[in-house]
Amino acid sequence: MKKHNFNAGPSILPREVIEDTAKAILDFNGSGLSLMEISHRAKDFQPVVDEAVALFKELLNIPEGYSVLFLGGGASLEFCMVPFNFLEKKAAYLNTGVWAKKAMKEAKAFGEVVEVASSAESTYTYIPKDYTVPADADYFHITTNNTIYGTELKEDLNVNVPMIADMSSDIFSRPIDVSKYICIYGGAQKNLAPSGVTFVIVKNDALGKVSRYIPTMLNYQTHIDNGSMFNTPPVVPIYAALQTLRWIKAQGGVKEMERRATEKADMLYAEIDRNKMFVGTAAKEDRSRMNICFVMAPEYKDLEADFMKFATERGMVGIKGHRSVGGFRASCYNAMPKESVQALIDCMQEFEALHA
Ligand SMILES: Cc1ncc(COP(=O)(O)O)c(C=O)c1O
C-alpha cells in the first residue's frame, strides 16, 4: 500500500534525494568508497559543501556579508549558541510555543531577556501581534513556524532591531528577506535533509560584539573561519541537503515551493472547515502551511482513535498530533505531493460519510 508520510520531522524528503543519497552511500562519485567511509577532507567532498553553500545563497537570495554553516547539535544547541554569540545586555523574544520558550530559557543565562508577548494562555493557538520590541535589544528572536501548534509567520516582520529566527520547520517554503536577520537557523530534518545537520545563516559583521569568552565550538566565527570543517561535519546529511537544494532549484525555487505549500494547505484547511467532524486548532490568520493541526469536533470526540485507525489503514503515516496538543497534525513539507494531501482529504470525507 502507498504510504503518505505526514511525519513532523524527521519527515518526507523528495524521492530523488533519497535515491541519489542511497547511491552515494554505496559508491560515492565512482570512487569505490561509500559516502559513509570517506574523509570530510577528501577532495571530492569539499565541492559538496561549496555547492550546498552556494545554493543556499542563491535560493534564499542571501546578500553579501553572510555565511552559511552546517553544524551539529540541532536547533536546540542554537538556542544557546545564539545568546552566547549575540546577547551582550538585552534580548527580546516572542513566545509562540515550546521551541520559542526553550530558546528563551537558554538566553536568560546570558543577559536580560524580555518576553515581548506570549500566546501561552491559549496553548499557542495564535501568534501575538500587538507588542513593542525594546529599541535597545541586541536582537529580537522569533520562531517563524511553530511545528507543534501549526501557526506560522508567513511574512518577515518589520521591527526596529535585527531579528534572529528559528526556521527549522519552514525554511525554503517561502522567499525571505535575509537582510532583516542577523542569524537564521534550524534543524535540517524537515524541509532539507535527514536529521544530523543544523543550518545557520549568520551576518558576519554582527559577530564579535559580545565581551564574554565563547568556547571554541560554540563560536560561530570558528565555523566561519573553517568553512564548517573545524571538526568532522555530518557528511551524509550534508550530501542529502545538497540533493534537496538541487531539487528545490529544479522545481522552480522557493517561490514555487510557496505556491505549492499554499495550494496544499488551502486544500486541507478547506476540508477541515467543511467537514463537520473536524475542527482546526490554529487561529485562521496564523494557520501554518507546513503543519496543519486539527481535532475531532466536540460531538465526535469519542471517534478520535477510530479515525486514526481508519486513516492508518489507508496509508496515512504520522498524523497523530503532538503529545502536548492531541488530535491530528498533518505536516505538509515541500516534498509532500498534492496527491497525498488529497488522499488524506478522501479519508476524512469517507469517514464523515460513515459516521456523520
Ligand atoms: C521550530 C523548531 N525548533 C527547534 C526544534 C528542535 O530541533 P532539534 O531537534 O534539531 O534540536 C524543532 C524540532 O522539531 C522545531 O520544530
The ligand as an ORCA input file, in Angstrom:
! r2SCAN-3c Opt
* xyz 0 1
  C      10.598     25.023     15.327
  C      11.546     24.035     15.947
  N      12.613     24.487     16.608
  C      13.503     23.638     17.172
  C      13.332     22.274     17.105
  C      14.352     21.373     17.752
  O      15.195     20.915     16.781
  P      16.349     19.856     17.059
  O      15.686     18.561     17.371
  O      17.114     19.860     15.768
  O      17.174     20.343     18.208
  C      12.242     21.757     16.410
  C      12.051     20.285     16.321
  O      11.049     19.775     15.901
  C      11.322     22.660     15.839
  O      10.238     22.208     15.166
*
